[in-house]
């Protein structure tokens, strides 16, 4: 691995054309990424190169390999966890983040597998993914070093239809056979103390503790542990008993008075809420558009004609749905009493001047990105005129939080007419924004029925652009949004 990293560093220093932006270092399944990172740091990495150590304490990493996607980075982790990223199923992330990691480890990346003889399954799956990049194309090249495919009946073959199915992060899929080089995968177990509720469960406000408290335990051992004492898993904001096999790398809690004490956030020291200016919807939209333009200029990806411009238009329109009264009412409710009148008069806003949880009327699970799509399909459809591919722009607007992509449904009411707080036929007044006059939204959701228009649109885009390029464009829009929200300077 050391030799490959030095080669990459030398290529970057000399400015050799085609040098990949990211180096993905995959260790054997139960290798030690922290030790590997220590050895990499000893090489004297230039300051501009980010170092990300997967499933380790944040102190082991430096820089932000996602938000600075235009800069060089080294990503170190075990092969099973890294390969899960390349299959759109990041074991160390939630579903919403999986498309970003998929894009970044399959576009503009070189994979190093220094112990390929210990990782036959990883090598075989990587080889198959390389074949798919040739078939579907990428925005930036994917290359490999020290990867030698291992043939044999024991190696599972990733089929083309199955690979495309993984692009839908809302579908359940077991990828263990493609990434596991050992007997089985692990879970992450934390032995800790907490003040138990009546059933012994941790308080719902207790969040999974950081990496330093977690211990990797084979799934079979977790299953045996759960038969002898309660093991707690996180599910829909609650801690519930583990009654079935744990998922790979799921964080699980076991009560142990000798372990660290887990506190509710309100019981900790807690820093004071950060005071920041409120940001108008127009300003945030313009800043996100500018960030997307700047990222694409620096990245200079190999994209189909019009795709880059379509992504920039999506960056501009992505938050249009925040103008909906349901979202604005919830955001403005965060204003302190002394500012309430001023904030109400300044609608529509994109960002509040304080932190807080949005509480929507009637307790609905409102998703502003769905409202954004309905608006640009309806009263704001003339704003799509600048997009060379309006369907691509529509998809990127809907996908900009990673939660609504190939499917649009309401988990709380899968059979109901209402989807995420929006009811067919309901009307809402939309204030002037994005250089567009006031308008009215009438909700229409027919396109999201199974097999209806949205399914066909998504399938057509996937066929035309391929999974790697679509995910890359998703990532550009989402990173532009992050950078604009964080007040980052334009990349240059």
C-alpha positions as CSV (number, residue, x, y, z in Angstrom):
1,X,0.0,0.0,0.0
2,X,2.8,2.4,0.9
3,X,4.3,2.1,-2.6
4,X,1.0,2.8,-4.3
5,X,0.3,5.8,-2.1
6,X,3.8,7.2,-2.9
7,X,3.2,6.7,-6.6
8,X,-0.1,8.5,-6.4
9,X,1.4,11.4,-4.4
10,X,4.2,11.7,-7.0
11,X,1.7,11.8,-9.8
12,X,-0.3,14.5,-8.1
13,X,2.9,16.5,-7.4
14,X,3.9,16.3,-11.0
15,X,0.4,17.1,-12.2
16,X,0.2,14.1,-14.4
17,X,-3.0,14.1,-16.4
18,X,-5.5,11.4,-15.4
19,X,-4.3,11.1,-11.8
20,X,-7.4,10.1,-9.8
21,X,-8.7,12.5,-7.3
22,X,-9.3,9.9,-4.6
23,X,-7.3,6.9,-3.4
24,X,-9.4,4.2,-1.7
25,X,-7.3,1.9,0.4
26,X,-9.1,-1.4,1.2
27,X,-7.7,-3.6,4.0
28,X,-8.6,-7.2,4.7
29,X,-12.0,-7.6,6.4
30,X,-10.8,-7.4,10.0
31,X,-7.7,-5.2,9.3
32,X,-6.8,-2.1,11.3
33,X,-7.6,1.1,9.4
34,X,-6.4,3.3,12.3
35,X,-2.9,1.7,12.2
36,X,-2.9,2.0,8.4
37,X,-3.8,5.7,8.7
38,X,-1.0,6.3,11.2
39,X,1.4,4.8,8.6
40,X,0.0,7.0,5.9
41,X,0.3,10.2,7.9
42,X,4.0,9.3,8.5
43,X,4.5,9.7,4.8
44,X,4.0,13.4,5.2
45,X,0.8,14.1,3.3
46,X,0.5,17.6,1.9
47,X,-2.1,19.7,3.8
48,X,-4.6,19.9,0.9
49,X,-5.1,16.1,0.9
50,X,-8.0,14.9,3.1
51,X,-7.6,11.7,5.0
52,X,-10.8,9.8,6.0
53,X,-10.7,6.7,8.1
54,X,-13.9,4.7,7.8
55,X,-15.7,3.7,11.1
56,X,-13.0,5.3,13.3
57,X,-13.0,8.3,15.6
58,X,-13.3,11.6,13.8
59,X,-9.9,12.5,15.3
60,X,-8.3,9.9,13.0
61,X,-9.4,11.9,9.9
62,X,-8.7,15.3,8.6
63,X,-10.4,17.4,6.0
64,X,-13.8,16.6,4.5
65,X,-13.6,14.2,1.6
66,X,-17.3,14.6,0.8
67,X,-17.9,18.4,1.0
68,X,-14.6,19.0,-0.7
69,X,-15.2,16.5,-3.4
70,X,-13.1,18.6,-5.8
71,X,-10.0,18.1,-3.7
72,X,-7.7,15.1,-3.3
73,X,-8.4,12.6,-0.6
74,X,-7.3,9.2,0.8
75,X,-10.0,6.9,2.2
76,X,-8.9,4.0,4.4
77,X,-11.1,1.2,5.6
78,X,-11.7,-2.5,5.6
79,X,-12.7,-4.0,2.2
80,X,-16.2,-5.1,3.3
81,X,-17.2,-1.6,4.4
82,X,-15.6,0.2,1.5
83,X,-17.0,-2.2,-1.0
84,X,-20.5,-1.7,0.5
85,X,-20.2,1.9,-0.5
86,X,-19.4,0.9,-4.1
87,X,-22.7,-1.1,-4.0
88,X,-24.8,1.8,-2.8
89,X,-25.2,0.1,0.6
90,X,-22.7,2.0,2.9
91,X,-22.5,-0.1,6.1
92,X,-21.2,2.9,8.0
93,X,-23.8,5.4,6.8
94,X,-27.5,5.8,6.5
95,X,-29.4,5.3,3.3
96,X,-29.6,9.0,2.6
97,X,-25.8,9.3,2.4
98,X,-25.2,6.1,0.4
99,X,-25.6,7.7,-3.1
100,X,-22.9,10.3,-2.3
101,X,-20.4,7.7,-1.1
102,X,-21.2,5.4,-4.1
103,X,-20.5,8.3,-6.4
104,X,-17.2,9.3,-4.8
105,X,-15.7,5.8,-4.6
106,X,-16.7,4.9,-8.2
107,X,-15.9,8.2,-10.0
108,X,-12.4,9.7,-9.9
109,X,-11.1,7.0,-7.6
110,X,-8.3,4.5,-7.6
111,X,-8.7,1.4,-5.4
112,X,-5.8,-0.2,-3.7
113,X,-6.2,-3.8,-2.4
114,X,-2.7,-4.5,-0.9
115,X,-3.7,-8.0,0.4
116,X,-5.7,-9.2,-2.5
117,X,-5.0,-12.8,-1.7
118,X,-6.8,-12.3,1.6
119,X,-9.7,-10.7,-0.1
120,X,-10.8,-12.9,-3.0
121,X,-14.5,-11.9,-2.8
122,X,-13.6,-8.2,-2.7
123,X,-11.3,-8.6,-5.7
124,X,-14.0,-10.4,-7.7
125,X,-16.7,-7.9,-6.9
126,X,-14.4,-5.0,-7.7
127,X,-13.6,-6.5,-11.0
128,X,-17.3,-6.9,-11.8
129,X,-17.9,-3.2,-10.8
130,X,-15.1,-2.2,-13.2
131,X,-16.9,-4.0,-16.0
132,X,-20.1,-2.1,-15.1
133,X,-18.2,1.2,-15.3
134,X,-17.1,0.3,-18.8
135,X,-20.7,-0.7,-19.7
136,X,-22.5,2.3,-18.2
137,X,-19.7,5.0,-18.2
138,X,-18.5,7.3,-15.4
139,X,-18.2,11.0,-14.9
140,X,-14.5,10.5,-13.8
141,X,-12.5,7.3,-14.4
142,X,-12.4,4.4,-11.9
143,X,-9.0,2.6,-11.7
144,X,-7.4,-0.2,-9.6
145,X,-4.0,-1.0,-8.2
146,X,-3.0,-4.3,-6.6
147,X,-6.3,-5.9,-7.5
148,X,-6.0,-9.4,-8.9
149,X,-9.3,-11.2,-9.5
150,X,-9.6,-14.7,-7.9
151,X,-11.6,-17.2,-9.8
152,X,-13.5,-20.0,-8.2
153,X,-17.0,-21.3,-7.6
154,X,-17.0,-19.8,-4.1
155,X,-16.9,-16.3,-5.5
156,X,-20.4,-14.9,-6.0
157,X,-21.0,-13.1,-9.4
158,X,-22.8,-9.8,-9.3
159,X,-25.4,-9.8,-12.0
160,X,-26.2,-6.7,-14.1
161,X,-29.9,-6.5,-13.1
162,X,-29.0,-7.0,-9.4
163,X,-26.5,-4.2,-9.6
164,X,-29.0,-1.8,-11.0
165,X,-31.5,-2.8,-8.4
166,X,-29.1,-1.5,-5.7
167,X,-29.5,2.0,-7.1
168,X,-32.8,2.2,-5.4
169,X,-31.7,2.6,-1.8
170,X,-35.3,2.0,-0.5
171,X,-35.3,-1.6,-1.5
172,X,-33.9,-4.2,0.9
173,X,-30.8,-6.0,-0.4
174,X,-28.4,-8.4,1.2
175,X,-24.9,-7.7,-0.3
176,X,-23.0,-9.8,2.2
177,X,-22.1,-12.5,-0.3
178,X,-20.4,-9.8,-2.5
179,X,-18.3,-8.2,0.2
180,X,-17.6,-10.8,2.9
181,X,-14.1,-12.5,2.8
182,X,-14.4,-14.0,6.2
183,X,-16.9,-16.4,7.9
184,X,-19.4,-13.5,8.5
185,X,-19.7,-9.8,8.9
186,X,-19.7,-7.8,12.1
187,X,-22.0,-5.6,14.1
188,X,-20.9,-2.7,16.3
189,X,-21.6,-3.4,20.0
190,X,-21.4,-0.8,22.8
191,X,-21.3,-1.9,26.4
192,X,-22.4,1.2,28.3
193,X,-24.4,2.4,31.3
194,X,-27.6,4.5,31.2
195,X,-30.6,5.2,33.3
196,X,-33.0,2.5,32.1
197,X,-36.7,3.1,31.5
198,X,-39.4,0.8,32.7
199,X,-38.6,-1.9,30.1
200,X,-34.8,-1.3,30.6
201,X,-34.5,0.6,27.3
202,X,-32.2,3.6,26.9
203,X,-34.0,7.0,26.6
204,X,-35.1,7.7,23.0
205,X,-33.0,10.8,23.0
206,X,-29.7,8.8,23.5
207,X,-28.0,8.7,20.1
208,X,-25.6,5.9,19.0
209,X,-22.2,6.7,20.7
210,X,-19.2,7.6,18.6
211,X,-16.8,5.1,17.1
212,X,-14.4,5.1,20.0
213,X,-17.0,3.2,22.1
214,X,-17.9,0.6,19.6
215,X,-16.5,-2.9,19.3
216,X,-16.8,-5.0,16.2
217,X,-18.5,-8.3,17.0
218,X,-19.3,-11.1,14.5
219,X,-23.1,-11.3,13.8
220,X,-23.2,-14.9,15.1
221,X,-21.8,-13.8,18.4
222,X,-24.3,-11.0,18.6
223,X,-27.1,-13.5,18.1
224,X,-25.8,-15.6,21.0
225,X,-25.4,-12.5,23.2
226,X,-29.0,-11.5,22.5
227,X,-30.2,-14.9,23.8
228,X,-28.6,-14.2,27.2
229,X,-29.4,-10.6,27.8
230,X,-31.2,-7.6,26.2
231,X,-29.5,-6.1,23.2
232,X,-30.9,-2.8,22.0
233,X,-31.2,-1.5,18.4
234,X,-32.2,1.9,17.1
235,X,-35.5,1.9,15.1
236,X,-37.6,4.9,14.0
237,X,-36.2,7.1,16.9
238,X,-36.6,4.5,19.6
239,X,-34.4,1.9,21.2
240,X,-36.1,-1.6,20.9
241,X,-35.0,-5.1,21.8
242,X,-33.1,-7.0,19.1
243,X,-35.4,-9.9,18.2
244,X,-33.9,-10.9,14.8
245,X,-30.4,-11.1,13.3
246,X,-28.5,-7.9,13.5
247,X,-27.7,-6.0,10.3
248,X,-24.1,-5.7,9.2
249,X,-22.3,-2.9,11.2
250,X,-25.5,-1.9,13.0
251,X,-24.8,-0.1,16.3
252,X,-26.2,-2.1,19.2
253,X,-26.3,-1.3,22.9
254,X,-25.8,-3.6,25.9
255,X,-26.3,-2.3,29.4
256,X,-23.1,-2.6,31.5
257,X,-22.5,-0.5,34.6
258,X,-18.8,-0.7,34.1
259,X,-19.0,1.0,30.7
260,X,-19.2,4.7,29.9
261,X,-22.5,6.5,30.9
262,X,-24.7,7.5,28.0
263,X,-26.5,10.8,28.6
264,X,-29.5,12.4,26.9
265,X,-28.4,15.5,25.0
266,X,-30.1,17.8,27.5
267,X,-28.1,16.2,30.4
268,X,-24.7,17.0,28.7
269,X,-22.7,20.2,28.8
270,X,-24.2,21.3,25.5
271,X,-22.9,24.4,23.7
272,X,-25.2,27.4,23.3
273,X,-27.2,27.5,20.1
274,X,-25.2,29.2,17.4
275,X,-26.6,32.5,16.3
276,X,-26.6,33.0,12.6
277,X,-28.5,35.2,10.2
278,X,-31.7,34.1,8.6
279,X,-31.2,33.3,4.9
280,X,-33.8,34.0,2.2
281,X,-34.9,31.3,-0.2
282,X,-33.7,33.5,-3.1
283,X,-30.2,34.0,-1.6
284,X,-29.7,30.3,-0.7
285,X,-30.9,29.2,-4.2
286,X,-28.5,31.5,-5.9
287,X,-25.6,30.5,-3.7
288,X,-26.3,26.8,-4.3
289,X,-26.4,27.4,-8.1
290,X,-23.1,29.2,-7.9
291,X,-21.5,26.4,-5.9
292,X,-22.6,23.8,-8.4
293,X,-21.3,25.9,-11.3
294,X,-17.9,26.3,-9.6
295,X,-17.6,22.6,-8.6
296,X,-18.4,21.4,-12.1
297,X,-15.9,23.9,-13.6
298,X,-13.1,22.5,-11.4
299,X,-14.1,18.9,-11.6
300,X,-14.4,19.0,-15.4
301,X,-16.2,15.7,-15.5
302,X,-16.9,13.7,-18.7
303,X,-20.7,14.2,-18.9
304,X,-23.3,13.8,-21.7
305,X,-24.1,17.1,-23.4
306,X,-26.4,19.3,-21.3
307,X,-26.1,17.3,-18.2
308,X,-23.9,19.8,-16.3
309,X,-26.2,22.7,-17.1
310,X,-29.2,20.6,-16.1
311,X,-27.6,19.9,-12.7
312,X,-26.9,23.7,-12.2
313,X,-30.6,24.4,-12.9
314,X,-31.5,21.8,-10.3
315,X,-29.2,23.4,-7.8
316,X,-31.1,26.7,-8.3
317,X,-34.5,25.1,-8.0
318,X,-33.8,22.4,-5.3
319,X,-35.4,24.3,-2.4
320,X,-38.4,25.8,-4.1
321,X,-40.7,23.6,-2.0
322,X,-39.6,25.4,1.1
323,X,-41.9,28.2,0.0
324,X,-44.9,26.0,0.8
325,X,-46.8,27.3,3.8
326,X,-46.4,24.1,5.8
327,X,-42.7,24.4,5.7
328,X,-42.6,28.2,6.2
329,X,-44.9,28.0,9.2
330,X,-42.7,25.4,10.9
331,X,-39.5,27.4,10.1
332,X,-40.8,30.7,11.2
333,X,-42.1,29.2,14.5
334,X,-38.4,28.9,15.4
335,X,-38.0,32.7,15.5
336,X,-37.7,34.2,19.0
337,X,-40.7,36.3,20.0
338,X,-38.9,39.6,19.5
339,X,-38.1,38.7,15.9
340,X,-41.4,37.0,15.0
341,X,-43.0,39.9,13.2
342,X,-39.9,40.6,11.1
343,X,-39.4,37.0,10.2
344,X,-43.1,36.6,9.2
345,X,-42.8,39.6,6.9
346,X,-39.7,38.3,5.2
347,X,-41.0,35.0,4.0
348,X,-40.0,32.8,2.2
349,X,-36.9,31.8,4.1
350,X,-34.5,28.9,3.4
351,X,-32.5,28.8,6.6
352,X,-33.5,29.9,10.1
353,X,-31.3,32.1,12.4
354,X,-31.2,29.4,15.1
355,X,-31.2,25.7,15.6
356,X,-34.3,23.7,16.4
357,X,-36.6,20.9,15.2
358,X,-39.2,21.7,12.6
359,X,-42.7,20.7,13.8
360,X,-45.2,20.6,11.0
361,X,-48.9,21.2,11.4
362,X,-50.9,18.1,12.2
363,X,-47.7,16.2,12.8
364,X,-47.2,15.3,9.1
365,X,-43.8,14.2,7.8
366,X,-43.4,17.0,5.2
367,X,-40.6,16.7,2.7
368,X,-39.9,20.0,1.0
369,X,-38.1,18.3,-1.9
370,X,-41.4,16.6,-3.0
371,X,-43.0,20.0,-2.9
372,X,-40.1,21.4,-5.0
373,X,-40.9,18.8,-7.7
374,X,-44.6,19.6,-7.6
375,X,-43.9,23.3,-8.0
376,X,-41.6,23.0,-10.9
377,X,-44.0,20.5,-12.5
378,X,-46.8,23.1,-11.9
379,X,-46.8,26.8,-11.4
380,X,-43.0,27.2,-11.7
381,X,-42.6,25.0,-14.7
382,X,-41.3,27.9,-16.8
383,X,-38.2,27.9,-14.6
384,X,-37.2,24.6,-16.2
385,X,-36.8,26.3,-19.5
386,X,-33.0,26.7,-19.0
387,X,-32.5,23.0,-18.4
388,X,-31.4,21.0,-21.5
389,X,-32.9,17.9,-19.8
390,X,-35.9,18.9,-17.7
391,X,-36.4,15.3,-16.4
392,X,-32.8,15.1,-15.2
393,X,-33.3,18.4,-13.4
394,X,-36.6,17.2,-11.8
395,X,-34.9,14.0,-10.6
396,X,-32.0,15.9,-9.1
397,X,-34.3,18.3,-7.3
398,X,-36.3,15.4,-5.8
399,X,-33.1,13.5,-4.8
400,X,-31.2,16.3,-3.2
401,X,-31.6,14.9,0.3
402,X,-31.1,11.3,-0.8
403,X,-34.5,10.2,0.7
404,X,-36.8,10.5,-2.4
405,X,-35.2,9.1,-5.5
406,X,-36.6,6.3,-7.5
407,X,-39.7,6.0,-5.3
408,X,-42.0,8.5,-3.6
409,X,-44.1,7.0,-0.8
410,X,-45.1,7.7,2.7
411,X,-43.8,5.0,5.1
412,X,-46.4,6.1,7.7
413,X,-49.3,5.7,5.3
414,X,-48.2,3.5,2.3
415,X,-51.7,2.9,1.0
416,X,-53.2,6.4,1.6
417,X,-53.8,9.2,-0.9
418,X,-51.8,11.7,1.1
419,X,-48.0,11.5,0.7
420,X,-45.7,13.2,3.2
421,X,-48.2,15.9,4.2
422,X,-49.4,16.6,0.6
423,X,-53.0,15.7,-0.3
424,X,-54.3,15.6,-3.9
425,X,-56.4,18.6,-4.8
426,X,-55.1,20.7,-1.9
427,X,-54.1,24.3,-2.8
428,X,-51.5,26.5,-1.3
429,X,-50.5,30.0,-2.1
430,X,-46.8,30.4,-3.1
431,X,-45.2,33.8,-2.5
432,X,-43.0,35.5,-5.1
433,X,-39.5,33.9,-5.3
434,X,-36.7,33.0,-7.7
435,X,-37.7,36.0,-9.9
436,X,-41.2,34.4,-10.3
437,X,-44.5,36.1,-9.3
438,X,-46.8,34.7,-6.7
439,X,-48.6,31.6,-7.7
440,X,-50.8,28.7,-6.4
441,X,-49.9,25.1,-6.1
442,X,-52.6,22.5,-6.6
443,X,-51.3,19.1,-5.4
444,X,-51.3,16.2,-8.0
445,X,-49.7,12.9,-7.0
446,X,-50.8,10.5,-9.7
447,X,-47.3,10.3,-11.2
448,X,-46.0,8.5,-8.0
449,X,-48.3,5.5,-8.1
450,X,-46.4,2.2,-8.6
451,X,-45.5,1.8,-12.3
452,X,-46.8,5.4,-13.1
453,X,-45.0,8.3,-14.7
454,X,-42.3,8.8,-12.1
455,X,-41.1,5.2,-12.2
456,X,-40.8,5.5,-16.0
457,X,-38.9,8.8,-15.8
458,X,-36.4,7.4,-13.3
459,X,-35.9,4.2,-15.3
460,X,-35.3,6.2,-18.5
461,X,-32.8,8.5,-16.8
462,X,-30.9,5.5,-15.3
463,X,-30.8,3.9,-18.8
464,X,-29.6,7.0,-20.5
465,X,-27.0,8.2,-18.0
466,X,-26.1,5.1,-16.1
467,X,-25.9,4.7,-12.3
468,X,-22.4,6.1,-11.8
469,X,-23.1,9.4,-13.7
470,X,-26.5,9.9,-12.1
471,X,-25.1,9.4,-8.6
472,X,-22.3,11.8,-9.5
473,X,-24.7,14.5,-10.6
474,X,-26.8,13.9,-7.4
475,X,-23.6,14.4,-5.4
476,X,-22.7,17.7,-7.1
477,X,-26.1,19.2,-6.3
478,X,-26.1,17.9,-2.7
479,X,-22.6,19.1,-2.0
480,X,-23.3,22.5,-3.6
481,X,-26.3,22.7,-1.2
482,X,-24.1,21.7,1.8
483,X,-21.5,24.2,0.9
484,X,-24.0,27.0,0.4
485,X,-25.7,26.2,3.7
486,X,-22.3,26.3,5.5
487,X,-21.4,29.6,4.0
488,X,-18.4,28.1,2.3
489,X,-16.4,30.1,-0.3
490,X,-16.7,29.1,-3.9
491,X,-14.2,26.4,-4.8
492,X,-11.4,27.8,-6.9
